[in-house]
Amino acid sequence: MDEKIKADLQRYIPGPYSFFTLFRGFRSQGFRYMFFRRLLDNTNRKSLPWFLFKLFLRHYTYKFGFQIGGSIGKGFYIGHFGTIVVNPDTVIGTNCNIAHNVTIGVTRRGSRAGVPVIGNDVWIGTGAVIVGKISIGNNVLIAPLTYVNFDVPDNSIVFGNPGVIRFSENATSGYINNRYINQKT
């Protein structure tokens, strides 16, 4: 099985991979959606499996309200059921948590025209909006209802509208559950 699927599953159901943990993972809407997204990404276009995975993903897109594009790192975790929109050109690192009603999108004009690049170990709260060609560092917590259209350094907490940055060495401590750690030696 794909390493990214196993990493995502570890975020929902900690412990070693087994068919039983995979079955338990399917109880979560977030894992179910990302499972078919990962399968679709790793299947050749214009094949029967690709078509079937595309149908499942389309079904879950409408059922759950998830519209997640872009390059998603290992250990992606969707915390709650609800609308999530991620631009297809966005890059998201490892161990990212995302809550409901989040928008990660493009800005089409100005000096920040483009899409965000989000680092590792990032927690994005309910209703957050992240737009423009910006860089979100590692170990960053973006508080609920925060509007971010500026670069955020590593080890930071961002809150408010307009956003305010506060340095915190343990920004995501206690927020990112069951971190995926690459276990290859």
N, CA and C atoms as an extended XYZ file, in Angstrom:
555
Properties=species:S:1:pos:R:3:atomname:S:1:resname:S:1:resid:I:1 pbc="F F F"
N         0.840       -1.175        0.000 N   MET     1
C         0.000        0.000        0.000 CA  MET     1
C         0.886        1.240        0.000 C   MET     1
N         0.381        2.307       -0.560 N   ASP     2
C         1.097        3.565       -0.679 CA  ASP     2
C         1.520        4.089        0.698 C   ASP     2
N         2.736        4.580        0.794 N   GLU     3
C         3.275        5.096        2.048 CA  GLU     3
C         2.468        6.290        2.568 C   GLU     3
N         1.963        7.124        1.665 N   LYS     4
C         1.167        8.281        2.089 CA  LYS     4
C        -0.156        7.843        2.722 C   LYS     4
N        -0.766        6.797        2.205 N   ILE     5
C        -2.017        6.293        2.790 CA  ILE     5
C        -1.747        5.757        4.190 C   ILE     5
N        -0.665        5.014        4.345 N   LYS     6
C        -0.309        4.499        5.672 CA  LYS     6
C        -0.026        5.641        6.648 C   LYS     6
N         0.652        6.685        6.171 N   ALA     7
C         0.950        7.833        7.030 CA  ALA     7
C        -0.331        8.549        7.440 C   ALA     7
N        -1.263        8.729        6.503 N   ASP     8
C        -2.551        9.352        6.826 CA  ASP     8
C        -3.301        8.506        7.848 C   ASP     8
N        -3.301        7.192        7.636 N   LEU     9
C        -4.015        6.285        8.534 CA  LEU     9
C        -3.428        6.347        9.945 C   LEU     9
N        -2.108        6.444       10.044 N   GLN    10
C        -1.455        6.527       11.345 CA  GLN    10
C        -1.920        7.755       12.112 C   GLN    10
N        -2.247        8.823       11.417 N   ARG    11
C        -2.736       10.037       12.088 CA  ARG    11
C        -4.124        9.827       12.693 C   ARG    11
N        -4.948        8.981       12.066 N   TYR    12
C        -6.296        8.704       12.564 CA  TYR    12
C        -6.319        7.558       13.577 C   TYR    12
N        -5.586        6.487       13.276 N   ILE    13
C        -5.541        5.282       14.113 CA  ILE    13
C        -4.069        4.981       14.388 C   ILE    13
N        -3.537        5.386       15.545 N   PRO    14
C        -2.110        5.158       15.800 CA  PRO    14
C        -1.787        3.669       15.933 C   PRO    14
N        -0.559        3.340       15.644 N   GLY    15
C        -0.114        1.955       15.757 CA  GLY    15
C         0.267        1.376       14.418 C   GLY    15
N         0.657        0.119       14.416 N   PRO    16
C         1.085       -0.506       13.163 CA  PRO    16
C        -0.085       -0.691       12.200 C   PRO    16
N         0.260       -0.703       10.922 N   TYR    17
C        -0.747       -0.870        9.877 CA  TYR    17
C        -1.257       -2.304        9.853 C   TYR    17
N        -2.562       -2.460        9.695 N   SER    18
C        -3.174       -3.768        9.465 CA  SER    18
C        -4.473       -3.532        8.700 C   SER    18
N        -5.033       -4.609        8.189 N   PHE    19
C        -6.312       -4.492        7.489 CA  PHE    19
C        -7.389       -3.970        8.440 C   PHE    19
N        -7.330       -4.372        9.716 N   PHE    20
C        -8.311       -3.919       10.702 CA  PHE    20
C        -8.208       -2.415       10.932 C   PHE    20
N        -6.974       -1.868       11.032 N   THR    21
C        -6.841       -0.419       11.218 CA  THR    21
C        -7.313        0.338        9.982 C   THR    21
N        -7.059       -0.234        8.802 N   LEU    22
C        -7.560        0.379        7.573 CA  LEU    22
C        -9.090        0.421        7.592 C   LEU    22
N        -9.708       -0.659        7.994 N   PHE    23
C       -11.168       -0.726        8.089 CA  PHE    23
C       -11.689        0.312        9.094 C   PHE    23
N       -11.021        0.438       10.245 N   ARG    24
C       -11.422        1.433       11.246 CA  ARG    24
C       -11.235        2.856       10.726 C   ARG    24
N       -10.201        3.055        9.923 N   GLY    25
C        -9.943        4.377        9.357 CA  GLY    25
C       -11.064        4.856        8.454 C   GLY    25
N       -11.729        3.928        7.800 N   PHE    26
C       -12.817        4.296        6.888 CA  PHE    26
C       -14.016        4.886        7.613 C   PHE    26
N       -14.056        4.789        8.940 N   ARG    27
C       -15.149        5.425        9.691 CA  ARG    27
C       -15.001        6.940        9.707 C   ARG    27
N       -13.823        7.430        9.412 N   SER    28
C       -13.578        8.869        9.380 CA  SER    28
C       -13.749        9.400        7.965 C   SER    28
N       -14.543       10.453        7.817 N   GLN    29
C       -14.771       11.038        6.497 CA  GLN    29
C       -13.471       11.549        5.889 C   GLN    29
N       -12.625       12.162        6.720 N   GLY    30
C       -11.374       12.721        6.222 CA  GLY    30
C       -10.450       11.665        5.654 C   GLY    30
N       -10.309       10.554        6.381 N   PHE    31
C        -9.441        9.490        5.872 CA  PHE    31
C       -10.034        8.874        4.622 C   PHE    31
N       -11.330        8.644        4.600 N   ARG    32
C       -11.979        8.038        3.439 CA  ARG    32
C       -11.751        8.885        2.189 C   ARG    32
N       -11.925       10.197        2.317 N   TYR    33
C       -11.708       11.094        1.184 CA  TYR    33
C       -10.253       11.024        0.710 C   TYR    33
N        -9.315       11.163        1.654 N   MET    34
C        -7.906       11.174        1.273 CA  MET    34
C        -7.430        9.821        0.743 C   MET    34
N        -8.031        8.727        1.198 N   PHE    35
C        -7.697        7.404        0.688 CA  PHE    35
C        -7.920        7.355       -0.829 C   PHE    35
N        -9.098        7.791       -1.253 N   PHE    36
C        -9.386        7.765       -2.692 CA  PHE    36
C        -8.605        8.835       -3.442 C   PHE    36
N        -8.313        9.945       -2.798 N   ARG    37
C        -7.477       10.976       -3.432 CA  ARG    37
C        -6.076       10.422       -3.677 C   ARG    37
N        -5.509        9.730       -2.693 N   ARG    38
C        -4.161        9.156       -2.848 CA  ARG    38
C        -4.158        8.067       -3.924 C   ARG    38
N        -5.191        7.210       -3.940 N   LEU    39
C        -5.267        6.174       -4.970 CA  LEU    39
C        -5.362        6.791       -6.360 C   LEU    39
N        -6.171        7.831       -6.492 N   LEU    40
C        -6.326        8.502       -7.780 CA  LEU    40
C        -4.998        9.102       -8.240 C   LEU    40
N        -4.259        9.718       -7.309 N   ASP    41
C        -2.973       10.327       -7.645 CA  ASP    41
C        -1.951        9.305       -8.132 C   ASP    41
N        -2.078        8.049       -7.678 N   ASN    42
C        -1.085        7.023       -8.007 CA  ASN    42
C        -1.533        6.047       -9.082 C   ASN    42
N        -2.615        6.355       -9.776 N   THR    43
C        -3.143        5.460      -10.802 CA  THR    43
C        -3.033        6.129      -12.161 C   THR    43
N        -2.710        5.339      -13.173 N   ASN    44
C        -2.602        5.868      -14.521 CA  ASN    44
C        -3.963        6.331      -15.026 C   ASN    44
N        -3.954        7.509      -15.643 N   ARG    45
C        -5.194        8.038      -16.218 CA  ARG    45
C        -5.691        7.113      -17.321 C   ARG    45
N        -6.970        7.206      -17.566 N   LYS    46
C        -7.636        6.453      -18.640 CA  LYS    46
C        -7.575        4.951      -18.411 C   LYS    46
N        -7.531        4.544      -17.160 N   SER    47
C        -7.636        3.125      -16.839 CA  SER    47
C        -8.915        2.936      -16.039 C   SER    47
N        -9.390        1.720      -15.957 N   LEU    48
C       -10.622        1.448      -15.221 CA  LEU    48
C       -10.485        1.793      -13.737 C   LEU    48
N        -9.396        1.417      -13.046 N   PRO    49
C        -9.273        1.812      -11.636 CA  PRO    49
C        -9.283        3.329      -11.456 C   PRO    49
N        -8.596        4.068      -12.347 N   TRP    50
C        -8.583        5.520      -12.247 CA  TRP    50
C       -10.005        6.072      -12.332 C   TRP    50
N       -10.776        5.554      -13.266 N   PHE    51
C       -12.160        6.000      -13.440 CA  PHE    51
C       -12.987        5.708      -12.183 C   PHE    51
N       -12.818        4.520      -11.599 N   LEU    52
C       -13.572        4.166      -10.385 CA  LEU    52
C       -13.164        5.037       -9.198 C   LEU    52
N       -11.848        5.265       -9.030 N   PHE    53
C       -11.382        6.119       -7.940 CA  PHE    53
C       -11.893        7.546       -8.122 C   PHE    53
N       -11.937        8.008       -9.360 N   LYS    54
C       -12.450        9.346       -9.658 CA  LYS    54
C       -13.933        9.452       -9.283 C   LYS    54
N       -14.698        8.400       -9.555 N   LEU    55
C       -16.127        8.398       -9.175 CA  LEU    55
C       -16.294        8.453       -7.662 C   LEU    55
N       -15.519        7.638       -6.940 N   PHE    56
C       -15.594        7.661       -5.478 CA  PHE    56
C       -15.200        9.037       -4.935 C   PHE    56
N       -14.113        9.595       -5.465 N   LEU    57
C       -13.660       10.897       -4.985 CA  LEU    57
C       -14.697       11.978       -5.279 C   LEU    57
N       -15.286       11.936       -6.447 N   ARG    58
C       -16.335       12.911       -6.794 CA  ARG    58
C       -17.520       12.776       -5.844 C   ARG    58
N       -17.905       11.551       -5.549 N   HIS    59
C       -19.007       11.297       -4.614 CA  HIS    59
C       -18.703       11.898       -3.239 C   HIS    59
N       -17.493       11.632       -2.729 N   TYR    60
C       -17.134       12.136       -1.409 CA  TYR    60
C       -16.923       13.654       -1.416 C   TYR    60
N       -16.523       14.211       -2.542 N   THR    61
C       -16.407       15.663       -2.638 CA  THR    61
C       -17.763       16.319       -2.375 C   THR    61
N       -18.809       15.807       -3.002 N   TYR    62
C       -20.139       16.378       -2.800 CA  TYR    62
C       -20.725       16.001       -1.447 C   TYR    62
N       -20.485       14.792       -1.008 N   LYS    63
C       -21.057       14.330        0.255 CA  LYS    63
C       -20.460       15.051        1.460 C   LYS    63
N       -19.134       15.224        1.472 N   PHE    64
C       -18.462       15.797        2.633 CA  PHE    64
C       -18.136       17.278        2.479 C   PHE    64
N       -18.134       17.806        1.269 N   GLY    65
C       -17.789       19.209        1.065 CA  GLY    65
C       -16.303       19.463        0.987 C   GLY    65
N       -15.515       18.414        0.767 N   PHE    66
C       -14.059       18.569        0.649 CA  PHE    66
C       -13.717       18.771       -0.818 C   PHE    66
N       -12.919       19.783       -1.108 N   GLN    67
C       -12.410       20.022       -2.453 CA  GLN    67
C       -10.929       20.317       -2.292 C   GLN    67
N       -10.148       19.244       -2.201 N   ILE    68
C        -8.745       19.363       -1.822 CA  ILE    68
C        -7.857       18.997       -3.000 C   ILE    68
N        -7.148       19.996       -3.492 N   GLY    69
C        -6.195       19.786       -4.577 CA  GLY    69
C        -4.795       20.033       -4.063 C   GLY    69
N        -3.857       20.062       -4.963 N   GLY    70
C        -2.495       20.403       -4.597 CA  GLY    70
C        -1.651       19.206       -4.228 C   GLY    70
N        -0.430       19.508       -3.844 N   SER    71
C         0.520       18.491       -3.423 CA  SER    71
C         0.442       18.384       -1.903 C   SER    71
N        -0.043       17.257       -1.418 N   ILE    72
C        -0.284       17.053        0.001 CA  ILE    72
C         0.748       16.073        0.541 C   ILE    72
N         1.448       16.463        1.581 N   GLY    73
C         2.459       15.607        2.194 CA  GLY    73
C         1.850       14.476        3.008 C   GLY    73
N         2.713       13.631        3.533 N   LYS    74
C         2.286       12.477        4.333 CA  LYS    74
C         1.673       12.944        5.651 C   LYS    74
N         0.757       12.139        6.164 N   GLY    75
C         0.173       12.414        7.464 CA  GLY    75
C        -0.821       13.562        7.462 C   GLY    75
N        -1.609       13.696        6.410 N   PHE    76
C        -2.621       14.758        6.327 CA  PHE    76
C        -3.832       14.350        7.157 C   PHE    76
N        -4.343       15.266        7.959 N   TYR    77
C        -5.432       14.953        8.881 CA  TYR    77
C        -6.539       15.997        8.768 C   TYR    77
N        -7.750       15.541        8.465 N   ILE    78
C        -8.917       16.409        8.413 CA  ILE    78
C        -9.674       16.205        9.714 C   ILE    78
N        -9.718       17.247       10.534 N   GLY    79
C       -10.254       17.128       11.881 CA  GLY    79
C       -11.761       17.012       11.979 C   GLY    79
N       -12.499       17.678       11.109 N   HIS    80
C       -13.955       17.715       11.242 CA  HIS    80
C       -14.620       17.676        9.883 C   HIS    80
N       -15.836       17.215        9.884 N   PHE    81
C       -16.676       17.208        8.699 CA  PHE    81
C       -17.072       18.647        8.376 C   PHE    81
N       -16.994       19.057        7.136 N   GLY    82
C       -17.407       20.394        6.715 CA  GLY    82
C       -16.590       20.863        5.530 C   GLY    82
N       -17.015       21.939        4.939 N   THR    83
C       -16.405       22.442        3.721 CA  THR    83
C       -14.929       22.760        3.917 C   THR    83
N       -14.118       22.237        3.000 N   ILE    84
C       -12.690       22.553        2.946 CA  ILE    84
C       -12.339       22.745        1.477 C   ILE    84
N       -11.725       23.881        1.147 N   VAL    85
C       -11.323       24.155       -0.230 CA  VAL    85
C        -9.833       24.448       -0.252 C   VAL    85
N        -9.094       23.662       -1.046 N   VAL    86
C        -7.650       23.846       -1.188 CA  VAL    86
C        -7.345       23.955       -2.679 C   VAL    86
N        -6.711       25.057       -3.079 N   ASN    87
C        -6.368       25.288       -4.482 CA  ASN    87
C        -5.481       24.163       -5.016 C   ASN    87
N        -5.691       23.750       -6.272 N   PRO    88
C        -4.911       22.645       -6.855 CA  PRO    88
C        -3.407       22.875       -6.953 C   PRO    88
N        -2.949       24.114       -6.850 N   ASP    89
C        -1.516       24.386       -6.952 CA  ASP    89
C        -0.834       24.532       -5.591 C   ASP    89
N        -1.575       24.404       -4.525 N   THR    90
C        -1.038       24.553       -3.176 CA  THR    90
C        -0.103       23.397       -2.839 C   THR    90
N         0.916       23.685       -2.038 N   VAL    91
C         1.829       22.660       -1.537 CA  VAL    91
C         1.683       22.630       -0.015 C   VAL    91
N         1.421       21.432        0.530 N   ILE    92
C         1.248       21.253        1.969 CA  ILE    92
C         2.226       20.176        2.435 C   ILE    92
N         2.922       20.434        3.519 N   GLY    93
C         3.935       19.517        4.038 CA  GLY    93
C         3.366       18.368        4.852 C   GLY    93
N         4.235       17.720        5.614 N   THR    94
C         3.906       16.549        6.425 CA  THR    94
C         3.215       16.974        7.724 C   THR    94
N         2.314       16.106        8.210 N   ASN    95
C         1.623       16.295        9.494 CA  ASN    95
C         0.848       17.602        9.569 C   ASN    95
N         0.030       17.846        8.575 N   CYS    96
C        -0.810       19.037        8.577 CA  CYS    96
C        -2.208       18.653        9.051 C   CYS    96
N        -2.742       19.398       10.018 N   ASN    97
C        -4.127       19.247       10.471 CA  ASN    97
C        -4.928       20.383        9.870 C   ASN    97
N        -6.115       20.072        9.399 N   ILE    98
C        -6.975       21.095        8.825 CA  ILE    98
C        -8.387       20.882        9.350 C   ILE    98
N        -9.022       21.939        9.787 N   ALA    99
C       -10.381       21.861       10.323 CA  ALA    99
C       -11.392       22.260        9.242 C   ALA    99
N       -12.643       22.280        9.604 N   HIS   100
C       -13.710       22.591        8.652 CA  HIS   100
C       -13.783       24.088        8.348 C   HIS   100
N       -14.430       24.391        7.218 N   ASN   101
C       -14.634       25.766        6.733 CA  ASN   101
C       -13.327       26.511        6.477 C   ASN   101
N       -12.309       25.789        6.048 N   VAL   102
C       -11.013       26.387        5.735 CA  VAL   102
C       -10.903       26.585        4.232 C   VAL   102
N       -10.337       27.726        3.837 N   THR   103
C       -10.056       28.008        2.437 CA  THR   103
C        -8.579       28.316        2.292 C   THR   103
N        -7.927       27.590        1.396 N   ILE   104
C        -6.532       27.854        1.053 CA  ILE   104
C        -6.547       28.141       -0.437 C   ILE   104
N        -6.375       29.409       -0.801 N   GLY   105
C        -6.637       29.781       -2.179 CA  GLY   105
C        -5.613       30.687       -2.813 C   GLY   105
N        -5.960       31.105       -4.001 N   VAL   106
C        -5.094       31.896       -4.867 CA  VAL   106
C        -5.463       33.372       -4.771 C   VAL   106
N        -4.454       34.210       -4.951 N   THR   107
C        -4.661       35.634       -5.195 CA  THR   107
C        -4.174       35.874       -6.612 C   THR   107
N        -4.965       36.562       -7.397 N   ARG   108
C        -4.656       36.699       -8.828 CA  ARG   108
C        -3.942       38.003       -9.201 C   ARG   108
N        -3.793       38.921       -8.256 N   ARG   109
C        -3.141       40.181       -8.608 CA  ARG   109
C        -2.302       40.695       -7.445 C   ARG   109
N        -1.470       41.647       -7.756 N   GLY   110
C        -0.627       42.244       -6.732 CA  GLY   110
C         0.670       41.482       -6.538 C   GLY   110
N         1.436       41.924       -5.550 N   SER   111
C         2.754       41.328       -5.309 CA  SER   111
C         2.663       39.910       -4.758 C   SER   111
N         1.524       39.524       -4.223 N   ARG   112
C         1.335       38.178       -3.656 CA  ARG   112
C         0.485       37.293       -4.561 C   ARG   112
N         0.469       37.549       -5.856 N   ALA   113
C        -0.311       36.724       -6.782 CA  ALA   113
C         0.249       35.305       -6.775 C   ALA   113
N        -0.607       34.329       -6.500 N   GLY   114
C        -0.195       32.932       -6.457 CA  GLY   114
C        -0.878       32.190       -5.324 C   GLY   114
N        -0.296       31.055       -4.947 N   VAL   115
C        -0.885       30.191       -3.921 CA  VAL   115
C         0.115       29.947       -2.791 C   VAL   115
N        -0.389       29.549       -1.618 N   PRO   116
C         0.486       29.316       -0.466 CA  PRO   116
C         1.324       28.035       -0.570 C   PRO   116
N         2.438       28.059        0.133 N   VAL   117
C         3.245       26.868        0.388 CA  VAL   117
C         3.247       26.716        1.905 C   VAL   117
N         2.756       25.567        2.376 N   ILE   118
C         2.578       25.340        3.806 CA  ILE   118
C         3.582       24.289        4.263 C   ILE   118
N         4.272       24.556        5.349 N   GLY   119
C         5.336       23.681        5.848 CA  GLY   119
C         4.826       22.464        6.593 C   GLY   119
N         5.711       21.850        7.368 N   ASN   120
C         5.413       20.650        8.144 CA  ASN   120
C         4.872       21.024        9.525 C   ASN   120
N         4.081       20.122       10.102 N   ASP   121
C         3.541       20.294       11.453 CA  ASP   121
C         2.776       21.612       11.586 C   ASP   121
N         1.792       21.789       10.729 N   VAL   122
C         0.960       22.995       10.729 CA  VAL   122
C        -0.457       22.606       11.107 C   VAL   122
N        -1.042       23.353       12.038 N   TRP   123
C        -2.424       23.152       12.469 CA  TRP   123
C        -3.224       24.355       11.992 C   TRP   123
N        -4.288       24.102       11.209 N   ILE   124
C        -5.114       25.180       10.650 CA  ILE   124
C        -6.506       25.065       11.243 C   ILE   124
N        -6.933       26.084       11.962 N   GLY   125
C        -8.196       26.073       12.691 CA  GLY   125
C        -9.410       26.387       11.836 C   GLY   125
N       -10.564       26.173       12.421 N   THR   126
C       -11.856       26.368       11.781 CA  THR   126
C       -11.997       27.769       11.194 C   THR   126
N       -12.435       27.835        9.945 N   GLY   127
C       -12.743       29.107        9.312 CA  GLY   127
C       -11.549       29.926        8.891 C   GLY   127
N       -10.352       29.369        8.963 N   ALA   128
C        -9.157       30.113        8.552 CA  ALA   128
C        -9.147       30.288        7.036 C   ALA   128
N        -8.611       31.423        6.599 N   VAL   129
C        -8.456       31.717        5.177 CA  VAL   129
C        -6.989       32.034        4.941 C   VAL   129
N        -6.362       31.274        4.032 N   ILE   130
C        -4.942       31.448        3.723 CA  ILE   130
C        -4.854       31.661        2.214 C   ILE   130
N        -4.432       32.846        1.785 N   VAL   131
C        -4.434       33.165        0.359 CA  VAL   131
C        -3.150       33.868       -0.052 C   VAL   131
N        -2.801       33.696       -1.321 N   GLY   132
C        -1.682       34.405       -1.918 CA  GLY   132
C        -0.406       33.597       -1.942 C   GLY   132
N         0.566       34.125       -2.661 N   LYS   133
C         1.879       33.482       -2.770 CA  LYS   133
C         2.655       33.781       -1.497 C   LYS   133
N         2.373       32.961       -0.485 N   ILE   134
C         2.983       33.145        0.819 CA  ILE   134
C         3.605       31.833        1.267 C   ILE   134
N         4.418       31.915        2.282 N   SER   135
C         5.066       30.738        2.848 CA  SER   135
C         4.687       30.637        4.318 C   SER   135
N         4.137       29.492        4.693 N   ILE   136
C         3.816       29.206        6.090 CA  ILE   136
C         4.907       28.259        6.569 C   ILE   136
N         5.611       28.622        7.616 N   GLY   137
C         6.741       27.836        8.101 CA  GLY   137
C         6.338       26.535        8.772 C   GLY   137
N         7.303       25.881        9.403 N   ASN   138
C         7.079       24.638       10.139 CA  ASN   138
C         6.674       24.968       11.575 C   ASN   138
N         5.917       24.049       12.195 N   ASN   139
C         5.457       24.206       13.570 CA  ASN   139
C         4.694       25.524       13.739 C   ASN   139
N         3.629       25.671       12.942 N   VAL   140
C         2.814       26.883       12.955 CA  VAL   140
C         1.384       26.512       13.298 C   VAL   140
N         0.767       27.284       14.179 N   LEU   141
C        -0.641       27.146       14.516 CA  LEU   141
C        -1.373       28.370       13.973 C   LEU   141
N        -2.356       28.118       13.111 N   ILE   142
C        -3.193       29.193       12.582 CA  ILE   142
C        -4.537       29.079       13.280 C   ILE   142
N        -4.846       30.048       14.117 N   ALA   143
C        -6.027       30.002       14.970 CA  ALA   143
C        -7.313       30.076       14.139 C   ALA   143
N        -8.425       29.616       14.706 N   PRO   144
C        -9.717       29.712       14.016 CA  PRO   144
C       -10.035       31.154       13.610 C   PRO   144
N       -10.692       31.282       12.463 N   LEU   145
C       -11.157       32.563       11.919 CA  LEU   145
C       -10.035       33.558       11.646 C   LEU   145
N        -8.868       33.053       11.308 N   THR   146
C        -7.721       33.906       11.013 CA  THR   146
C        -7.575       34.090        9.513 C   THR   146
N        -7.279       35.313        9.095 N   TYR   147
C        -7.027       35.625        7.686 CA  TYR   147
C        -5.532       35.826        7.509 C   TYR   147
N        -4.920       34.988        6.673 N   VAL   148
C        -3.469       35.031        6.484 CA  VAL   148
C        -3.161       35.306        5.016 C   VAL   148
N        -2.546       36.450        4.742 N   ASN   149
C        -2.086       36.772        3.388 CA  ASN   149
C        -0.658       37.332        3.447 C   ASN   149
N         0.128       36.804        4.376 N   PHE   150
C         1.507       37.233        4.592 CA  PHE   150
C         2.325       36.021        5.021 C   PHE   150
N         3.643       36.098        4.852 N   ASP   151
C         4.524       35.005        5.249 CA  ASP   151
C         4.502       34.825        6.763 C   ASP   151
N         4.577       33.552        7.178 N   VAL   152
C         4.587       33.222        8.602 CA  VAL   152
C         5.856       32.415        8.883 C   VAL   152
N         6.705       32.880        9.813 N   PRO   153
C         7.945       32.145       10.095 CA  PRO   153
C         7.688       30.868       10.894 C   PRO   153
N         8.713       30.024       10.979 N   ASP   154
C         8.641       28.806       11.786 CA  ASP   154
C         8.309       29.155       13.237 C   ASP   154
N         7.746       28.163       13.947 N   ASN   155
C         7.478       28.271       15.386 CA  ASN   155
C         6.650       29.507       15.737 C   ASN   155
N         5.479       29.614       15.118 N   SER   156
C         4.639       30.788       15.319 CA  SER   156
C         3.182       30.398       15.532 C   SER   156
N         2.473       31.294       16.175 N   ILE   157
C         1.021       31.217       16.291 CA  ILE   157
C         0.478       32.461       15.600 C   ILE   157
N        -0.515       32.274       14.729 N   VAL   158
C        -1.130       33.379       14.013 CA  VAL   158
C        -2.586       33.437       14.432 C   VAL   158
N        -3.076       34.630       14.749 N   PHE   159
C        -4.482       34.764       15.131 CA  PHE   159
C        -5.001       36.127       14.720 C   PHE   159
N        -6.321       36.202       14.524 N   GLY   160
C        -6.985       37.468       14.258 CA  GLY   160
C        -7.159       37.793       12.794 C   GLY   160
N        -7.886       38.900       12.586 N   ASN   161
C        -8.149       39.419       11.255 CA  ASN   161
C        -8.077       40.936       11.336 C   ASN   161
N        -7.004       41.564       10.906 N   PRO   162
C        -5.845       40.986       10.233 CA  PRO   162
C        -4.992       40.165       11.197 C   PRO   162
N        -4.286       39.204       10.639 N   GLY   163
C        -3.513       38.267       11.451 CA  GLY   163
C        -2.365       38.913       12.201 C   GLY   163
N        -2.123       38.388       13.388 N   VAL   164
C        -1.021       38.814       14.243 CA  VAL   164
C        -0.160       37.581       14.510 C   VAL   164
N         1.156       37.739       14.431 N   ILE   165
C         2.074       36.618       14.630 CA  ILE   165
C         2.708       36.721       16.015 C   ILE   165
N         2.737       35.588       16.716 N   ARG   166
C         3.422       35.491       18.008 CA  ARG   166
C         4.371       34.297       17.937 C   ARG   166
N         5.592       34.480       18.369 N   PHE   167
C         6.563       33.393       18.388 CA  PHE   167
C         6.205       32.425       19.513 C   PHE   167
N         6.302       31.120       19.234 N   SER   168
C         6.075       30.094       20.251 CA  SER   168
C         6.847       28.843       19.861 C   SER   168
N         7.806       28.457       20.680 N   GLU   169
C         8.619       27.269       20.408 CA  GLU   169
C         7.756       26.008       20.322 C   GLU   169
N         6.674       25.959       21.092 N   ASN   170
C         5.779       24.800       21.118 CA  ASN   170
C         4.415       25.153       20.533 C   ASN   170
N         4.395       25.789       19.392 N   ALA   171
C         3.155       26.308       18.805 CA  ALA   171
C         2.091       25.237       18.603 C   ALA   171
N         2.484       24.056       18.138 N   THR   172
C         1.491       23.022       17.834 CA  THR   172
C         1.473       21.895       18.857 C   THR   172
N         2.194       22.050       19.941 N   SER   173
C         2.218       21.023       20.969 CA  SER   173
C         0.813       20.799       21.525 C   SER   173
N         0.344       19.577       21.485 N   GLY   174
C        -0.993       19.249       21.956 CA  GLY   174
C        -2.081       19.427       20.914 C   GLY   174
N        -1.739       20.002       19.769 N   TYR   175
C        -2.721       20.213       18.716 CA  TYR   175
C        -2.599       19.182       17.592 C   TYR   175
N        -1.373       18.814       17.268 N   ILE   176
C        -1.181       17.826       16.199 CA  ILE   176
C        -1.074       16.455       16.846 C   ILE   176
N        -2.085       15.652       16.645 N   ASN   177
C        -2.169       14.320       17.249 CA  ASN   177
C        -1.471       13.277       16.380 C   ASN   177
N        -0.927       12.255       17.009 N   ASN   178
C        -0.369       11.091       16.314 CA  ASN   178
C         0.523       11.484       15.141 C   ASN   178
N         1.524       12.276       15.387 N   ARG   179
C         2.409       12.732       14.299 CA  ARG   179
C         2.988       11.541       13.542 C   ARG   179
N         3.020       11.695       12.233 N   TYR   180
C         3.661       10.681       11.407 CA  TYR   180
C         5.166       10.923       11.471 C   TYR   180
N         5.896        9.875       11.765 N   ILE   181
C         7.341        9.930       11.783 CA  ILE   181
C         7.833        8.886       10.798 C   ILE   181
N         8.633        9.296        9.842 N   ASN   182
C         9.134        8.376        8.838 CA  ASN   182
C         9.900        7.248        9.524 C   ASN   182
N         9.413        6.024        9.344 N   GLN   183
C         9.994        4.888       10.062 CA  GLN   183
C        10.963        4.072        9.219 C   GLN   183
N        11.294        4.552        8.014 N   LYS   184
C        12.268        3.851        7.193 CA  LYS   184
C        13.663        4.078        7.751 C   LYS   184
N        14.485        3.027        7.683 N   THR   185
C        15.854        3.156        8.186 CA  THR   185
C        16.849        3.006        7.073 C   THR   185
